[in-house]
Amino acid sequence: IWVLAKKQRNLTLSLVESNNRAITFQISLGGFNWLCSTVYARPNLAASYKLWEYLMRFKASISIPWLMIGDFNEVAFILEIRGVYFNKQRAHTFFNFTQTCAIHDIEAEGNKYT
């Protein structure tokens, strides 16, 4: 995972934490501060659980706004998939993780299935 930013006056990016599945940095702009985590989860349930546990612990330790962007390689609802087996228990577990971390999915534009 890479994080690139155009140099801009009053913009500061500071690395907070990183591991092999997420990079978290603080963004400061015009007196406003927030965190951004870029995430990539392997399509492997055991690895996903480790990532989710890490992110839940991180969420519990912060007090400023937090943006998460990336790919979790998971679905929470059957409407998010097409042509493959839907694992209801796995989706429920992912949904619970999103609720614990107060994640709000902002839908992307373009092709629904990639």
Backbone torsions as a table, in degrees:
resi	resn	phi	psi	omega
1	ILE	NA	135.7	178.3
2	TRP	-121.0	149.6	173.1
3	VAL	-125.1	119.7	179.5
4	LEU	-122.0	142.7	179.0
5	ALA	-144.9	143.1	175.3
6	LYS	-76.5	134.5	178.5
7	LYS	-62.3	131.0	-177.5
8	GLN	-146.3	142.4	178.3
9	ARG	-61.5	139.5	178.7
10	ASN	68.9	10.6	177.5
11	LEU	-108.1	125.9	177.4
12	THR	-128.7	131.6	173.6
13	LEU	-114.8	128.7	-179.7
14	SER	-129.2	126.5	178.0
15	LEU	-65.6	130.7	178.3
16	VAL	-103.2	-53.2	180.0
17	GLU	-153.5	155.2	172.1
18	SER	-152.1	150.1	171.5
19	ASN	-147.2	-170.1	-175.1
20	ASN	-76.0	-2.7	179.9
21	ARG	-125.3	-7.6	-178.5
22	ALA	-156.7	143.7	171.4
23	ILE	-122.4	128.4	178.0
24	THR	-118.5	131.7	178.6
25	PHE	-137.4	155.9	177.5
26	GLN	-97.7	135.7	177.6
27	ILE	-109.9	127.1	176.1
28	SER	-121.8	125.4	-179.1
29	LEU	-149.4	119.2	176.4
30	GLY	57.8	37.4	178.7
31	GLY	83.3	-0.9	178.6
32	PHE	-106.0	135.3	-179.4
33	ASN	-123.0	138.9	172.9
34	TRP	-152.0	167.1	179.1
35	LEU	-106.4	149.0	175.0
36	CYS	-133.7	128.0	173.9
37	SER	-113.2	127.3	171.6
38	THR	-97.9	131.4	-169.1
39	VAL	-129.1	138.3	166.6
40	TYR	-136.0	119.8	178.6
41	ALA	-105.7	128.5	174.2
42	ARG	-64.2	147.9	177.4
43	PRO	-76.7	59.9	-178.5
44	ASN	-136.9	121.0	-172.4
45	LEU	-60.6	-43.9	-179.4
46	ALA	-62.0	-42.6	178.4
47	ALA	-67.0	-37.2	178.0
48	SER	-63.3	-43.1	178.4
49	TYR	-58.3	-41.8	179.1
50	LYS	-63.0	-42.9	178.5
51	LEU	-63.5	-45.8	-179.2
52	TRP	-61.9	-42.5	178.4
53	GLU	-61.8	-43.0	177.0
54	TYR	-59.1	-47.6	-178.1
55	LEU	-67.2	-35.3	177.1
56	MET	-66.3	-40.7	176.0
57	ARG	-63.9	-42.2	179.9
58	PHE	-62.7	-46.0	179.5
59	LYS	-55.3	-40.8	-179.1
60	ALA	-67.6	-18.0	-175.9
61	SER	-98.0	-1.6	-174.4
62	ILE	-113.2	159.0	179.9
63	SER	-134.3	7.3	177.8
64	ILE	-114.4	164.0	-179.8
65	PRO	-55.0	147.2	-174.6
66	TRP	-135.0	126.2	176.6
67	LEU	-110.5	134.0	176.5
68	MET	-121.0	128.8	178.1
69	ILE	-130.4	148.2	177.3
70	GLY	142.6	-152.4	-174.2
71	ASP	-132.3	117.1	177.6
72	PHE	-90.1	-10.1	-177.2
73	ASN	51.3	39.8	178.9
74	GLU	-141.9	161.8	173.8
75	VAL	-128.4	149.7	177.7
76	ALA	-103.1	-20.7	-175.5
77	PHE	-136.1	149.1	-178.2
78	ILE	-61.4	-27.2	-179.8
79	LEU	-67.9	-12.1	-177.9
80	GLU	-87.5	-2.5	-178.5
81	ILE	-128.5	164.1	177.5
82	ARG	-151.5	130.2	172.0
83	GLY	79.2	6.3	177.1
84	VAL	-131.5	165.3	-179.1
85	TYR	-66.0	133.9	176.6
86	PHE	-99.3	118.9	178.6
87	ASN	-96.2	103.0	-175.0
88	LYS	-60.8	-42.1	-179.4
89	GLN	-65.0	-43.1	179.1
90	ARG	-64.0	-42.3	178.4
91	ALA	-63.5	-40.7	179.1
92	HIS	-63.5	-41.2	178.5
93	THR	-63.9	-43.3	177.7
94	PHE	-64.5	-42.7	178.4
95	PHE	-59.3	-43.7	178.5
96	ASN	-61.3	-39.9	176.0
97	PHE	-60.1	-46.0	-178.9
98	THR	-63.0	-34.5	178.6
99	GLN	-70.9	-41.3	179.0
100	THR	-60.3	-40.2	-179.1
101	CYS	-90.1	3.2	-179.5
102	ALA	55.2	44.9	179.6
103	ILE	-84.5	131.4	176.5
104	HIS	-115.5	117.7	-178.2
105	ASP	-73.9	122.8	174.0
106	ILE	-101.9	111.5	-173.6
107	GLU	-64.7	140.8	177.7
108	ALA	-81.6	158.6	175.0
109	GLU	-97.5	156.3	179.0
110	GLY	107.1	-156.3	-178.4
111	ASN	-61.2	132.8	-178.6
112	LYS	-69.6	-40.2	-178.1
113	TYR	-113.1	125.9	-179.7
114	THR	-118.7	NA	NA
